[in-house]
Amino acid sequence: MSTRAYLAVSRDHLRSLASDGVLRREGTVAFVSESDDEEDETDAAASAADWAEQEDGEALVVVADLDDPEDPAEDVPLTRIACFLVGDELAWYAVQELDSLP
C-alpha cells in the first residue's frame, strides 16, 4: 500500500527528474499528512514547501505515492508522481507540465 507524500525538493531534483524520468530521493525530505483530511494534507504540503524554501530558497514540492516515505533510498518514477506544487501560493502543476514549471 502506498502513502501520499509531499517531498521538499530543489531545482536540481526537478532537472534530474525531467532528464531521467526518476526522482532521486537523496537530499529530499518527505512530509506525510496526519490523515486524509484536506486540511492535514495542506499542512503537510506547506511544511514541505517551507523546508524547501529554507534549504534552497524556493518552495518546490513533489507530490508522490511512496511505498515507504521514510526510506530516502526509494527513488520515485515519474509514474508515481501526482503533481507539483510551486511557489509561495503552492500553485498546482500537472506531471505533464514538468518541463515548463516556473
C-alpha positions as CSV (number, residue, x, y, z in Angstrom):
1,M,0.0,0.0,0.0
2,S,1.4,3.4,-0.9
3,T,1.3,6.6,1.1
4,R,0.8,10.1,-0.4
5,A,3.9,12.1,0.5
6,Y,4.9,15.7,-0.1
7,L,8.6,15.9,-1.0
8,A,10.6,19.1,-0.5
9,V,12.9,19.2,-3.5
10,S,15.4,21.5,-5.3
11,R,15.6,22.6,-8.9
12,D,18.4,20.1,-9.3
13,H,16.0,17.3,-8.3
14,L,13.5,18.5,-10.9
15,R,16.1,18.8,-13.7
16,S,17.2,15.2,-12.9
17,L,13.6,14.0,-12.9
18,A,13.0,15.7,-16.3
19,S,16.1,14.1,-17.8
20,D,15.9,10.6,-16.2
21,G,12.2,10.1,-15.5
22,V,13.1,9.3,-11.9
23,L,13.2,11.4,-8.8
24,R,16.3,10.6,-6.8
25,R,15.3,10.9,-3.1
26,E,18.7,11.7,-1.8
27,G,18.6,15.2,-0.4
28,T,14.8,15.4,-0.3
29,V,12.6,15.4,2.8
30,A,9.2,13.7,2.9
31,F,6.2,15.1,4.8
32,V,3.1,12.9,5.3
33,S,-0.4,14.1,6.2
34,E,-1.7,13.0,9.6
35,S,-4.9,11.9,8.0
36,D,-6.9,12.0,4.7
37,D,-8.4,15.3,5.8
38,E,-7.8,18.1,3.3
39,E,-6.5,20.5,6.0
40,D,-3.9,17.9,7.1
41,E,-2.8,17.4,3.5
42,T,-2.5,21.1,3.1
43,D,-0.4,21.3,6.3
44,A,1.9,18.6,5.0
45,A,2.3,20.4,1.7
46,A,3.0,23.7,3.4
47,S,5.6,22.1,5.7
48,A,7.4,20.6,2.6
49,A,7.3,24.0,0.9
50,D,8.7,25.8,3.9
51,W,11.5,23.3,4.3
52,A,12.4,23.6,0.6
53,E,12.4,27.3,0.7
54,Q,14.6,27.4,3.8
55,E,17.1,25.0,2.3
56,D,17.1,26.0,-1.4
57,G,15.5,29.4,-1.5
58,E,12.4,28.2,-3.4
59,A,9.2,26.4,-2.5
60,L,9.2,23.3,-4.6
61,V,7.1,20.2,-3.7
62,V,6.7,16.9,-5.5
63,V,3.5,15.1,-4.5
64,A,4.0,11.4,-4.9
65,D,2.8,8.0,-3.8
66,L,5.5,6.1,-2.0
67,D,5.9,2.7,-0.5
68,D,7.9,4.0,2.4
69,P,8.1,7.8,2.8
70,E,10.8,7.3,5.5
71,D,13.2,5.5,3.1
72,P,15.4,8.0,1.3
73,A,16.7,5.2,-1.0
74,E,13.3,4.8,-2.6
75,D,13.6,6.6,-5.9
76,V,10.3,7.7,-7.4
77,P,9.5,7.1,-11.1
78,L,7.5,9.7,-12.9
79,T,4.5,7.4,-13.0
80,R,4.2,7.6,-9.1
81,I,4.2,11.4,-9.1
82,A,0.7,13.0,-8.8
83,C,1.7,16.7,-9.3
84,F,4.0,19.5,-8.4
85,L,3.4,22.5,-6.1
86,V,5.4,25.6,-6.8
87,G,5.9,29.0,-5.1
88,D,4.6,30.7,-2.0
89,E,1.0,30.0,-3.1
90,L,1.8,26.4,-3.9
91,A,0.4,26.6,-7.4
92,W,-0.6,23.2,-8.7
93,Y,1.1,21.8,-11.9
94,A,0.3,18.5,-13.6
95,V,3.0,16.0,-14.2
96,Q,2.9,16.8,-17.9
97,E,4.0,20.3,-17.1
98,L,7.3,19.3,-15.6
99,D,9.4,20.9,-18.5
100,S,7.5,24.2,-18.2
101,L,7.4,24.7,-14.4
102,P,8.1,28.3,-13.5
